[in-house]
Amino acid sequence: MDSSTVYSIVRTHYGDLATRPSKLEVSHEKIAKVFGYEPSELHSIPQDANLGVGCGNPPALTKLRKGETVVDLGSGGALDVILAARKVGIQGRAIGVDMTRSMVDLAQRNAEEAAIPLPDSTANCVISNSVVNLVPTAEKSCVFHEMFRLLVSGGRVAISDLLAKKDLPRGLASDMALYLGCIAGASRVYEYEEYLRDAGFKDILIVDTDKDLKVYKDLAESQSGDSVG
């Protein structure tokens, strides 16, 4: 499957998430809590900002400071953008970038922040949550180079992604449902490090957070039950 087809499928799937009212806010909150989001944070944001599709908590991975500029690549409903904006304060900027028009519209409604395209050396920090795996393998390197381009000298990235410890069986790697779930497109750990290093990053630290991803299985079963009922 060529890259343009993959992007089209991804845009359609995640665009639908942004426009389809969810009946699973409780499940989405449960997912966010697994990855370290505080109940107080989740209860203080628009309900549709948390789409329940992340695999980590980038704003908690990096110490954002007042006055900094942070860019969220793949901002979705703007959960991380909103939380990052609070950390950098009114003197800073939080910019959300997404690949679907629906997601951008949703993020604008939730965060009232947009600035695309972005020039070189825009950000002190780039964050991303469960997005790089949606980029076709042939183009993944470009994503990391783009992150590096956006950063000021001495800037940093905080990325949450699912990584594979061994090669996936061919059947799984070609499963589009698993691709949309950020599983089939997962890079090997060493490949991810190579992408970062080739883009120019130093002091790379990849941490296995050992989170229980069973929460996604529970969500899938809830969705199945809703459709049957």
MIMARLUM-777247 format. One record per residue (C-alpha): residue number from 1; x negated, y, z. Coordinates in nm, 4 decimals, always signed. Each point is the difference from the previous one (the first is absolute). Layout:
<rs>
resi: NUM c1: X c2: Y c3: Z
...
</rs>
This chain:
<rs>
resi: 1 c1: +0.0000 c2: +0.0000 c3: +0.0000
resi: 2 c1: -0.1494 c2: +0.3343 c3: -0.1031
resi: 3 c1: -0.0466 c2: +0.2907 c3: +0.2387
resi: 4 c1: +0.2803 c2: +0.2147 c3: -0.1434
resi: 5 c1: +0.2512 c2: -0.2813 c3: +0.0535
resi: 6 c1: -0.1202 c2: -0.0513 c3: +0.3568
resi: 7 c1: +0.0304 c2: +0.3720 c3: +0.0773
resi: 8 c1: +0.3491 c2: +0.0066 c3: -0.1509
resi: 9 c1: +0.1162 c2: -0.2885 c3: +0.2197
resi: 10 c1: -0.1597 c2: +0.1534 c3: +0.3097
resi: 11 c1: +0.1572 c2: +0.3404 c3: -0.0698
resi: 12 c1: +0.3428 c2: -0.1549 c3: -0.0464
resi: 13 c1: -0.0230 c2: -0.2107 c3: +0.3156
resi: 14 c1: -0.1279 c2: +0.2725 c3: +0.2312
resi: 15 c1: +0.2115 c2: +0.2680 c3: -0.1651
resi: 16 c1: +0.3060 c2: -0.2087 c3: +0.0861
resi: 17 c1: -0.1162 c2: -0.0176 c3: +0.3621
resi: 18 c1: -0.0045 c2: +0.3774 c3: +0.0166
resi: 19 c1: +0.3506 c2: +0.0433 c3: -0.1408
resi: 20 c1: +0.1781 c2: -0.2997 c3: +0.1510
resi: 21 c1: +0.1496 c2: +0.0613 c3: +0.3457
resi: 22 c1: -0.1464 c2: -0.2506 c3: +0.2458
resi: 23 c1: +0.2003 c2: -0.1970 c3: +0.2533
resi: 24 c1: -0.3203 c2: -0.1305 c3: +0.1553
resi: 25 c1: -0.1291 c2: +0.2969 c3: +0.1996
resi: 26 c1: -0.0395 c2: -0.2201 c3: +0.3087
resi: 27 c1: -0.2143 c2: -0.2484 c3: -0.1960
resi: 28 c1: -0.2048 c2: +0.2826 c3: -0.1503
resi: 29 c1: -0.0622 c2: +0.1403 c3: +0.3461
resi: 30 c1: -0.1055 c2: -0.3441 c3: +0.1208
resi: 31 c1: -0.2522 c2: -0.0261 c3: -0.2846
resi: 32 c1: -0.1425 c2: +0.3439 c3: +0.0787
resi: 33 c1: -0.0362 c2: -0.0855 c3: +0.3685
resi: 34 c1: -0.1985 c2: -0.3140 c3: -0.0894
resi: 35 c1: -0.2550 c2: +0.2266 c3: -0.1689
resi: 36 c1: -0.0297 c2: +0.2360 c3: +0.2937
resi: 37 c1: +0.2468 c2: +0.2789 c3: -0.0697
resi: 38 c1: +0.1433 c2: +0.1347 c3: +0.3243
resi: 39 c1: +0.3782 c2: -0.0048 c3: +0.0558
resi: 40 c1: -0.0165 c2: +0.3730 c3: +0.0740
resi: 41 c1: -0.1588 c2: +0.0590 c3: -0.3420
resi: 42 c1: +0.2586 c2: -0.2095 c3: -0.1824
resi: 43 c1: +0.2924 c2: +0.1638 c3: +0.1766
resi: 44 c1: -0.1236 c2: +0.3499 c3: -0.0829
resi: 45 c1: -0.0080 c2: -0.0378 c3: -0.3794
resi: 46 c1: +0.2737 c2: -0.0255 c3: -0.2658
resi: 47 c1: +0.1363 c2: -0.3539 c3: +0.0012
resi: 48 c1: -0.0706 c2: -0.0612 c3: -0.3686
resi: 49 c1: -0.3656 c2: +0.1029 c3: +0.0355
resi: 50 c1: -0.0797 c2: -0.3487 c3: +0.1312
resi: 51 c1: +0.0638 c2: -0.2404 c3: -0.2872
resi: 52 c1: -0.1465 c2: -0.3013 c3: +0.1792
resi: 53 c1: -0.2607 c2: -0.0733 c3: -0.2686
resi: 54 c1: -0.3302 c2: +0.0860 c3: +0.1704
resi: 55 c1: -0.2627 c2: -0.2406 c3: +0.1314
resi: 56 c1: -0.1797 c2: +0.2275 c3: +0.2458
resi: 57 c1: -0.0140 c2: +0.3423 c3: +0.1595
resi: 58 c1: -0.2555 c2: +0.2215 c3: -0.1793
resi: 59 c1: +0.0699 c2: +0.3177 c3: +0.2037
resi: 60 c1: -0.1007 c2: -0.1939 c3: +0.3107
resi: 61 c1: -0.3181 c2: -0.1328 c3: -0.1646
resi: 62 c1: -0.1590 c2: +0.3401 c3: -0.0431
resi: 63 c1: -0.0269 c2: +0.2895 c3: +0.2407
resi: 64 c1: +0.1691 c2: +0.2776 c3: -0.1915
resi: 65 c1: -0.0860 c2: +0.3439 c3: +0.1319
resi: 66 c1: +0.1879 c2: +0.3274 c3: +0.0032
resi: 67 c1: -0.0534 c2: +0.1968 c3: -0.3187
resi: 68 c1: -0.1056 c2: -0.2960 c3: -0.2162
resi: 69 c1: +0.1474 c2: -0.0942 c3: -0.3359
resi: 70 c1: +0.1160 c2: -0.3585 c3: -0.0392
resi: 71 c1: +0.1214 c2: -0.1687 c3: -0.3188
resi: 72 c1: +0.2194 c2: -0.3102 c3: +0.0143
resi: 73 c1: -0.0315 c2: -0.2060 c3: -0.3190
resi: 74 c1: +0.3209 c2: -0.1948 c3: -0.0441
resi: 75 c1: +0.2005 c2: +0.1984 c3: +0.2514
resi: 76 c1: +0.3317 c2: -0.1817 c3: -0.0435
resi: 77 c1: +0.2720 c2: +0.1543 c3: +0.2151
resi: 78 c1: -0.2577 c2: +0.2269 c3: +0.1708
resi: 79 c1: -0.0298 c2: -0.1800 c3: +0.3357
resi: 80 c1: -0.3782 c2: +0.0391 c3: +0.0146
resi: 81 c1: +0.0049 c2: +0.3474 c3: -0.1573
resi: 82 c1: +0.2333 c2: +0.1308 c3: +0.2685
resi: 83 c1: -0.2034 c2: -0.1513 c3: +0.2826
resi: 84 c1: -0.3248 c2: +0.1251 c3: -0.1552
resi: 85 c1: +0.1474 c2: +0.3494 c3: -0.0395
resi: 86 c1: +0.0689 c2: +0.0133 c3: +0.3713
resi: 87 c1: -0.3589 c2: -0.0940 c3: +0.0754
resi: 88 c1: -0.1580 c2: +0.2633 c3: -0.2272
resi: 89 c1: +0.2456 c2: +0.2670 c3: +0.1113
resi: 90 c1: +0.1164 c2: +0.3167 c3: -0.1701
resi: 91 c1: -0.3590 c2: +0.0953 c3: -0.0827
resi: 92 c1: -0.0461 c2: -0.3237 c3: -0.1973
resi: 93 c1: +0.1646 c2: -0.1646 c3: -0.2993
resi: 94 c1: +0.1540 c2: -0.3434 c3: -0.0518
resi: 95 c1: +0.0472 c2: -0.0945 c3: -0.3654
resi: 96 c1: +0.1956 c2: -0.3036 c3: -0.1174
resi: 97 c1: -0.0659 c2: -0.1541 c3: -0.3422
resi: 98 c1: +0.2070 c2: -0.2836 c3: -0.1453
resi: 99 c1: +0.0422 c2: -0.1732 c3: -0.3325
resi: 100 c1: +0.3818 c2: +0.0034 c3: -0.0197
resi: 101 c1: +0.2161 c2: +0.3057 c3: -0.0558
resi: 102 c1: +0.2553 c2: -0.1302 c3: +0.2506
resi: 103 c1: -0.2675 c2: -0.0407 c3: +0.2674
resi: 104 c1: -0.1289 c2: +0.3516 c3: -0.0611
resi: 105 c1: +0.3537 c2: +0.1385 c3: +0.0256
resi: 106 c1: +0.0543 c2: -0.1900 c3: +0.3240
resi: 107 c1: -0.3305 c2: +0.1190 c3: +0.1434
resi: 108 c1: +0.0841 c2: +0.3596 c3: -0.0894
resi: 109 c1: +0.3336 c2: -0.0258 c3: +0.1768
resi: 110 c1: -0.1677 c2: -0.1458 c3: +0.3072
resi: 111 c1: -0.3219 c2: +0.2002 c3: +0.0178
resi: 112 c1: +0.0531 c2: +0.2997 c3: -0.2310
resi: 113 c1: -0.3571 c2: -0.0409 c3: -0.1238
resi: 114 c1: -0.1271 c2: -0.0522 c3: -0.3538
resi: 115 c1: -0.3192 c2: +0.0900 c3: -0.1842
resi: 116 c1: -0.0815 c2: -0.1949 c3: -0.3162
resi: 117 c1: -0.2408 c2: -0.0116 c3: -0.1758
resi: 118 c1: -0.2739 c2: +0.0528 c3: +0.2533
resi: 119 c1: -0.3456 c2: +0.1483 c3: -0.0631
resi: 120 c1: -0.3341 c2: -0.1422 c3: +0.1097
resi: 121 c1: -0.0949 c2: +0.0325 c3: +0.3667
resi: 122 c1: +0.3573 c2: +0.0558 c3: +0.1138
resi: 123 c1: +0.0136 c2: -0.2112 c3: +0.3140
resi: 124 c1: -0.1832 c2: -0.0694 c3: +0.3225
resi: 125 c1: +0.1726 c2: -0.3366 c3: +0.0136
resi: 126 c1: +0.1840 c2: -0.2303 c3: -0.2407
resi: 127 c1: +0.2398 c2: -0.2585 c3: +0.1396
resi: 128 c1: +0.1840 c2: -0.2814 c3: -0.1768
resi: 129 c1: +0.2353 c2: -0.2676 c3: +0.1267
resi: 130 c1: +0.0624 c2: -0.3221 c3: -0.1937
resi: 131 c1: -0.0402 c2: +0.1616 c3: -0.3414
resi: 132 c1: -0.3323 c2: -0.0967 c3: -0.1600
resi: 133 c1: +0.1226 c2: -0.3584 c3: -0.0384
resi: 134 c1: +0.2685 c2: +0.1272 c3: -0.2373
resi: 135 c1: -0.2642 c2: +0.1304 c3: -0.2410
resi: 136 c1: -0.1033 c2: -0.2464 c3: -0.2745
resi: 137 c1: -0.3413 c2: -0.1558 c3: +0.0650
resi: 138 c1: -0.1568 c2: +0.1623 c3: -0.3060
resi: 139 c1: +0.0853 c2: +0.3444 c3: +0.1394
resi: 140 c1: -0.0630 c2: -0.0454 c3: +0.3727
resi: 141 c1: -0.3489 c2: +0.1476 c3: -0.0256
resi: 142 c1: +0.1505 c2: +0.3219 c3: -0.1371
resi: 143 c1: +0.2119 c2: +0.0407 c3: +0.3139
resi: 144 c1: -0.3047 c2: +0.0007 c3: +0.2270
resi: 145 c1: -0.1867 c2: +0.2389 c3: -0.2286
resi: 146 c1: +0.3029 c2: +0.2297 c3: +0.0129
resi: 147 c1: -0.0010 c2: -0.0131 c3: +0.3797
resi: 148 c1: -0.3676 c2: +0.0922 c3: +0.0042
resi: 149 c1: +0.0600 c2: +0.2862 c3: -0.2451
resi: 150 c1: +0.2708 c2: +0.1475 c3: +0.2209
resi: 151 c1: -0.2190 c2: +0.0082 c3: +0.3108
resi: 152 c1: -0.2174 c2: +0.2862 c3: +0.1172
resi: 153 c1: -0.3587 c2: -0.0864 c3: +0.0900
resi: 154 c1: +0.0069 c2: -0.2074 c3: +0.3171
resi: 155 c1: +0.3660 c2: -0.0893 c3: -0.0496
resi: 156 c1: +0.1465 c2: -0.3378 c3: +0.0891
resi: 157 c1: +0.2656 c2: -0.2513 c3: -0.0998
resi: 158 c1: +0.2306 c2: -0.2153 c3: +0.2109
resi: 159 c1: +0.1659 c2: -0.2766 c3: -0.2004
resi: 160 c1: +0.2353 c2: -0.2772 c3: +0.1074
resi: 161 c1: +0.0279 c2: -0.2885 c3: -0.2447
resi: 162 c1: +0.0424 c2: -0.3750 c3: -0.0077
resi: 163 c1: -0.3268 c2: -0.1699 c3: -0.1016
resi: 164 c1: -0.0608 c2: -0.3593 c3: -0.1027
resi: 165 c1: -0.2644 c2: -0.2074 c3: +0.1768
resi: 166 c1: -0.0045 c2: -0.2435 c3: -0.2924
resi: 167 c1: +0.1285 c2: -0.0086 c3: -0.3564
resi: 168 c1: +0.3755 c2: -0.0379 c3: -0.0325
resi: 169 c1: +0.1349 c2: -0.2993 c3: -0.1950
resi: 170 c1: +0.0792 c2: +0.1010 c3: -0.3579
resi: 171 c1: +0.3724 c2: -0.0539 c3: +0.0506
resi: 172 c1: +0.0093 c2: +0.2426 c3: +0.2911
resi: 173 c1: -0.2255 c2: +0.2539 c3: -0.1680
resi: 174 c1: +0.2399 c2: +0.0251 c3: -0.2963
resi: 175 c1: +0.3208 c2: +0.0174 c3: +0.2055
resi: 176 c1: +0.1518 c2: +0.3464 c3: -0.0551
resi: 177 c1: +0.2115 c2: -0.0161 c3: +0.3158
resi: 178 c1: -0.3178 c2: -0.0595 c3: +0.2007
resi: 179 c1: -0.1716 c2: +0.2748 c3: -0.1974
resi: 180 c1: +0.2694 c2: +0.2480 c3: +0.0992
resi: 181 c1: -0.0513 c2: -0.1181 c3: +0.3571
resi: 182 c1: -0.3706 c2: +0.0961 c3: -0.0263
resi: 183 c1: -0.1109 c2: -0.3633 c3: +0.0322
resi: 184 c1: -0.0708 c2: -0.1231 c3: -0.3533
resi: 185 c1: -0.2033 c2: +0.3137 c3: -0.0748
resi: 186 c1: -0.2153 c2: -0.0293 c3: +0.3119
resi: 187 c1: -0.3742 c2: +0.0366 c3: -0.0543
resi: 188 c1: -0.2570 c2: -0.2167 c3: +0.1724
resi: 189 c1: -0.1661 c2: +0.1678 c3: +0.2987
resi: 190 c1: -0.3385 c2: +0.0213 c3: -0.1745
resi: 191 c1: +0.1644 c2: +0.1462 c3: -0.3129
resi: 192 c1: +0.1616 c2: +0.2764 c3: +0.2035
resi: 193 c1: -0.3338 c2: +0.0908 c3: +0.1518
resi: 194 c1: -0.1577 c2: +0.0057 c3: -0.3462
resi: 195 c1: +0.2724 c2: +0.2341 c3: -0.1277
resi: 196 c1: -0.0674 c2: +0.2392 c3: +0.2866
resi: 197 c1: -0.3776 c2: -0.0148 c3: -0.0352
resi: 198 c1: +0.0087 c2: +0.0443 c3: -0.3788
resi: 199 c1: +0.2173 c2: +0.3095 c3: +0.0442
resi: 200 c1: -0.2652 c2: +0.1545 c3: +0.2241
resi: 201 c1: +0.1246 c2: -0.0771 c3: +0.3504
resi: 202 c1: -0.2431 c2: -0.0788 c3: +0.2823
resi: 203 c1: +0.0420 c2: -0.1254 c3: +0.3571
resi: 204 c1: +0.2748 c2: -0.2377 c3: -0.1147
resi: 205 c1: +0.1872 c2: -0.1892 c3: +0.2701
resi: 206 c1: +0.2638 c2: -0.2610 c3: -0.0871
resi: 207 c1: +0.1947 c2: -0.1187 c3: +0.3041
resi: 208 c1: +0.2304 c2: -0.3013 c3: +0.0244
resi: 209 c1: +0.2826 c2: +0.1327 c3: +0.2175
resi: 210 c1: +0.1429 c2: -0.3516 c3: +0.0398
resi: 211 c1: +0.3581 c2: +0.1260 c3: -0.0162
resi: 212 c1: +0.2886 c2: -0.2478 c3: -0.0159
resi: 213 c1: +0.1460 c2: +0.0357 c3: -0.3491
resi: 214 c1: +0.2860 c2: -0.2353 c3: +0.0883
resi: 215 c1: +0.2026 c2: +0.3168 c3: +0.0498
resi: 216 c1: +0.0305 c2: +0.0226 c3: -0.3795
resi: 217 c1: +0.1377 c2: -0.3532 c3: -0.0187
resi: 218 c1: +0.2612 c2: +0.0972 c3: +0.2572
resi: 219 c1: +0.0918 c2: +0.3056 c3: -0.2074
resi: 220 c1: +0.0331 c2: -0.2094 c3: -0.3173
resi: 221 c1: +0.2310 c2: -0.2405 c3: +0.1816
resi: 222 c1: +0.2071 c2: +0.2945 c3: +0.1245
resi: 223 c1: +0.0352 c2: +0.1299 c3: -0.3541
resi: 224 c1: +0.0968 c2: -0.3457 c3: -0.1226
resi: 225 c1: +0.2601 c2: -0.0278 c3: +0.2726
resi: 226 c1: +0.1436 c2: +0.3405 c3: -0.0888
resi: 227 c1: +0.0337 c2: -0.0932 c3: -0.3658
resi: 228 c1: +0.1699 c2: -0.3292 c3: +0.0812
resi: 229 c1: +0.2363 c2: +0.1567 c3: +0.2539
</rs>
